[in-house]
Amino acid sequence: MTTPQELKRIVSEGLLSFPVTDFDANGDFRPDTYAARLEWLAPYGATALFAAGGTGEFFSLSKADYTNVIRTATQTCKGKVPILAGAGGPTRVAIEYAQEAERLGANGVLLMPHYLTEASQEGIAAHVEQVCSAVPNIGVIVYNRANSKLNADMLERVADKCPNLIGFKDGVGDIESMVTIRRRLGDRFSYLGGLPTAEVYAAAYKALGVPVYSSAVFNFIPKTALQFYRAIASNDHATTGQLLDSFFLPYLAIRNRRAGYAVSIVKAGAKLVGRDAGPVRAPLTDLTDDEMSQLDALIRKLGPQ
């Protein structure tokens, strides 16, 4: 078993990614192609993979789906690359998911928002504390996003109570808050950039002391994703600028056309490179044929992966 502090060291460097979840034409989970996807991605060198994360459509998975996804991921990647499992939703449901992930051998948990209802800082803190307490032997990374955002004061209080809370992933982009948290908590956490298409924000986040991020495009252009990460790490501004101009900014222009396309466009990319993961589940929608053609042209310019 990976201890919380070992997990903290693992996710404090390198590129992280969220594999898409494979569905058939009816929207049912396909474990065989999902396992093949993980086997394809693992050798590229991602530091860790997040199974059933946001890009993996955690929000649309049934509990049975979740078990099958995490089991497939942990069995496929055992000894190859660490697996962190998404968990979220109502607190008691999130606890069930986290405990199931631990039972199935996940190396840690990414705690995602509680959804729908608004909550006070004290309530969000209680949500995080209860999940951490339910899985004290594995590391937990809290995902600061949507209606589940902790400020520096409350995050510090939670950190004092939960030794296995080892990471903070920011999906908000509030620079003042991020600087305050990073300066206040220091080395207590591993910090991850978690905005959609994180490459666009990578240089800014590195300047804030957050050099690690999770890449969704790793799902279909892993070579380019790693090239971009290494360019960020080495301050190769020419390469990062060239890739932003030639791929990432035009990619955003497609992604931003509809809500939810941050996931849909990744599945579209996987299909275009011969790694079809099937359609997205409702309430998401797939790209149009015209948008697929535009994305295909961007990918082709990058060359073989």
N, C-alpha and C positions, 0 to 999 in steps of 0.2 A: 504493500500500500504506500502511496505517495503521501508524505506528511504535509500539513498545511505550509510549513516553512520551505519544504522542498518545492512545492508547487509555486510558491511565491518566487523562488529563484528561477524556476523554469519560465514563467510568464513575464519576467522582468527584462527579457531581451529577445531578439528575433522577431519574425513575422508570425502572426496568429491568423487563423482563418475559420470560417463557418461553412462547412459543406452544406450544399442544398440537400433536401430530402427527396428521394426518388419516389414518384407515384406512377401508377399505370394510367391508362386512358380513362379509367373509372375513378381515379383519385385514390386508389388503394396503395399502401406502402409496398415497395418492391425491394426486399432485402438483398436479393442477388446483385442487382445493379448498384445499389447503395454501397455494398461491400466492395464491388469492383471500383467504384468511384474513390473510396478511401484508399484502396491499394494503389490506385494511380497517383493520388495526391501525396501520399505519405513520403515517398522518396525525394520529393522536391525540396524538403527541408524546412517546412513550417515548424515552429517551436511547439505548438499545440493546436489541436483542432477542437472546435466547439460543436458538439452534436446536438441536434434539436435546439439550435439557437434561433435568433430572429430570421436570418437568411434560410435556416432550415425549417421555417414555418412552424415553430413551436406552438404558436397561438392557434393553429388549426388541427393539432394532433389530439387524438383521443388518448386516454390513459393506456390502452392496449398498444396503440401506435407508438407511444412514447417508450414503453418497455421494449418493443421490438427494435426501435431505432437505436436506443442506447445499448442494448445487448449486441446488436450487429456491429456498432462502432467499437465497443470495448473489445470484443472478440477479434475483430479484424485488425485493430491497431495495437493489440497487446505487444509490448516489446519494441514497437516501432515509433509511435508518437503518442504523447499523453492526450487523453480525451477528457474534456470538461463538458458537463451536461447542462443544458438550459433547465431552469425551473422558474415558475412564476405563477401568477394568478392569485386567488384568495390565499391567505396565509396558510391555512390548513392543507389546502391543495398543493401549494408550493412545498410544504413540508413533506407531503407524500411523494412528490416528484423527486425531491432531493434525497430522501431515504431510498427510493427505488434506484436512483442513479448510483448511490453508494453501494447498494446490494449487488448491482450489476458490474461493479468494478470501475466506475468512473473515477478519474483522478481528482476531480473537483467539480464545483457547481458554479454556474453563472446565474445569479439571482436577478431575474427580470421584473418589470413592474407588476403591481398587484391588479392593474386594469380598472377601468370604469370609474369607480368612486374616488372622489377627492379625499385627501387625508392630511392630518396635521403632521408636523415634523415628529412629534412624539409617537404618532401612530405608525408612520413609516419606519421609525427606529424600532418599534416593537415588532413589526413585520420582519425586519432583518434579523433582529436578535433571536426571535423564535425559530427561524429557519436555521440559523447558525447553531443554536443550542440542540437542534434535532439531529445534526450531523457533525458532532464535535471533532471527529477524527479526520475529516477531509476539509480542504480549503474552500472558501466561498469568496467569490468576487461579486460585488454589488454593482448593478448596472444602473447608473444615474440617468433616467430618461423619462419622458412623458410626465405622468402624474406621480412619479416615484423619485423625487429629488431630495437629497439630504444636503443641508448646508454644512459648513465646516464645523460649527459648534456641535451639532447633533452627531455628525460623523465621528468626531473625536470621542464623544461619549459612548457611541456604539463600539468603536475600536477598543476602548478600555474594557468593555464587557465581553467581547467576542474575540478571543485570541485566534480563532480559525478564520476570521474575516481578514483575508490577506490581500485583497485587490479592490481597486476602484476603477470602474470603466465609465467614461463620460460620453454620453450620447446627447448632450444638451448644447454645448458650444458656448456657454457663458464664460467668457475669459476671466472676468473678475472673480467669479466663484472658483474656477479651476486654479487660478493663481493662489487664492486664499487657502484652498484645500491642500494644494501641493506644498506651500510654505508651512502651513500649520502641522500637517501630518508627517512631512519629511519622509524618512525611510520606513515608516510604519507600514505602508502599502506598496504594492506594485501598481503602477498607474497605466491605464490603457486608453488610447484614443478609440472612441466607438461611434463616431458620427457616420452616417451612411456614406459610402465611397470615401473611406477615411484617408485615402491617398491625397485628396485635395487639401486636407487640413494638416497633413503630416508634418510639414516643415514648421508650421506655426506651433503645433503641439510639442514638437521637439524643443523649440525655444522656451517653452513653458516648463520643461523638465519631464515631458511625457514622450519618450522616444519610441514606445511600443504601440502598435495599433493592430486591429484585425482587418484583414483584406477579404472582401467579398469576391472581387474579380479573380482571386487566386483559384476560384472554382473552374475558370475556363481559360485563363491566361497565366498559369502559375509561373512560367519563366519570366514574363514581363513584370508580374507582381513582385517577385523577388529582386529583379533588376531595379525596380523603383525603390524598394525598401533599402537596398544596399546603397543606392545613390543618396537617399536621405541620410543614412547613417554616416556616409563619408563626405557629406556636404558637397556632393557632385551636382552643383546647381544647373549645369548645362544639360545633364541627362534628365533631371527631374523636370526642368522647364520644357524640354523637347517632348517628353511623354505627357505632360499636362496638356500641351497645345495640340499634339497629334491624336491623343486618345481620350484622356480623362475628361477634358472640358466638352468635347463633342458627345462623349458618353453621357455626361450629365444632362445635356440638352435633350437626349432621348428619355433618360430616366425621369426627368422632372415633368413629363407631359401628363402623367396621371399619378394620383396617390397610390402607394403600394408598389410602384414600379421598381423601387430599390431592390425588391426581391424578384419580381417578375423578370427584370432585365438580366439578372444573374442566371436564372434558369434558361432564358433565351440564349445567352452566351454559351452555356454548357451544351445545348442542343446544336448550336452552330459548329462547335468544334468536335462533334461526334460523340459527346458524352450526355446524351439526352436523359434528363431526369423527369420527363413527363410534364404535365401542366401544373400550374399553381392551383391550390384549392381556394374555393370561395372563402372569404370575400375578395380575394385578390383576382386580378384579371391578367391574361397573357398579352404580350405585345402583339400589335397588328402585323400583317405581312410586310407592310411598308417599313415599319420600324425594325422588323427583323432584318430586312435588306440593308438598312442603314447601319445597323450594328455589325452585320456581316462584313461590310466594307471596312469598318474600323478595325475589326479583328484581323482581317487579311493583311492589312498594312503592317501589322506587327511581326508577321512571319511565323514559322513553325514554333510550337511551344514544347 
